[in-house]
């Protein structure tokens, strides 16, 4: 049976074989010096052998975890895991565009809903309070300049920084 | 030793540093007690607070978070049968039954005092051992250092009872990731595929934060979707007396404390082992040597003391290879090592000699933290039911946002945030398929040390393998490595006598 274990193993093996031959092109070894390719090739070589053994074991024992059936695939696309991954990835990608404050606020609400919080007031209050607390602590006393974003969002971040600058001690 | 003590206390008793250590202890106890926040994650989440600190103070602060989080894990293990950190799992065996009998306060008292004693003994052991070990390591050439680094990696496979091949692949993957970027000796770009971002290599901190924070939140997301969230079931309605055991009771478990502290320290020193292995091992050993093994698991002090003493002692042990050899003893130590590297500190045997402040600072921090955490934990325990009432729907997203800040603040780069999320997602797949993220982290951290020393040894020996690895220490260490790697493989290949019988 096709298992997630098997697929992961094959992908790793294919990647390792590709990298093993790819790094060969930068070999600059001399008689007294190991080249830049030696160490990676040593690691990849051992990895290829171990992955091949692992692959054989998985096929022989037929006990790989997570059988990839049509139902399992459909289940994954409906799962909270996928939504969680998408929310995290989206937050990482929009962070440079819209800056920290809007990203943090939206993320806290979106992930809060995913984790089962259904009360909108709680979500809203949590989103605002947690965003402000994190922003004030890091942008203020810890002097970590959080992403500002572009255009309107940049102006908004600068406005917030001005307000923060007016608070004594921050 | 006395100099280290005086210098350590001078560092940590500076008002500003003391306040930071106190804050680190409070944060650590709370983080450690929250289910789903491991000690490694607590240290990873505390990283952004340490970025602006001086290196010596930063390590003291991170140490306080680390020690306190291990202790914090015991509180929920006793009160709610939920180990806050994996290393507190054995504490539930006796802590929870004791709490159910209405002795929650006494169980907490034993747990906190044992944690403090374990931590203090380990701190002294660390201060005593690190110096001489570093002095020996200073005589090491590149060949020996390569063998030491390899030993750090091979211990992992020996300790992992699961799939040895997957653990080895995980470690190798970590070593491989460490090769990405510019070759430090020849300046050749490796596995960058023309990308200038990859030239500087894979940043360790975002990868670690991703593996410890994002992966854990994803795991909790799946757990909660399946309805396996933590149901907090207080044994005493959140109200209990936090009575410290009296002297008579304390003396009754003195040998348990001593044995567990020594065992925990030794296990902590082994690279790749750590607080979890220490506490389980100590619990098992105490059960075996006890005059009344049948009482273990029914709610006796010995069980709590064995687990809590050992897991806290492992924190001190884990700092020994980090400070003396530049090899982290566990995940949390690996994060601390990355923080030191980030501060420009050259981690390795020379650190103890050239910058003794780091050893003093860790020592001082451990002494102070292990003492004040008893009072902090006692105070926090009384309001714990309220702290634990914070729903994960709030806590989980906040953890990821803290992780985001930690990754971004490293170089003010949103690319590191993407790397953190990618690491978290891959980490989830990795863990759910039985691979070892601890091995990957260790490989990533030790990769550069392994490669640089091997190449230097070869170069010094004028291109002779025999010359590069011919010192007795190198040969012995490499033989030990080979034995450690081969032992679980041979053990797995042999027919299982127990199963047959």
Interface residues (C-beta under 8 A of the other chain):
Chain A: X4 X5 X8 X12 X16 X19 X22 X23 X26 X28 X30 X31 X32 X33 X34 X35 X36 X37 X38 X39 X40 X43 X44 X46 X47 X50 X51 X53 X54 X57 X65 X66 X79 X80 X81 X84 X85 X88 X89 X91 X92 X93 X95 X96 X100 X104 X107 X108 X111 X112 X113 X114 X115 X116 X117 X126 X130 X134 X138 X142 X143 X144 X145 X146 X147
Chain B: X48 X49 X51 X52 X163 X165 X166 X168 X169 X172 X173 X175 X176 X179 X183 X185 X186 X188 X189 X190 X191 X214 X217 X218 X220 X221 X222 X224 X225 X391 X392 X393 X394 X396 X397 X398 X400 X401 X402 X404 X405 X408 X409 X412 X414 X417 X418 X420 X421 X424 X425 X428 X429 X432 X433 X434 X450 X451 X454 X455 X458 X459 X462 X463
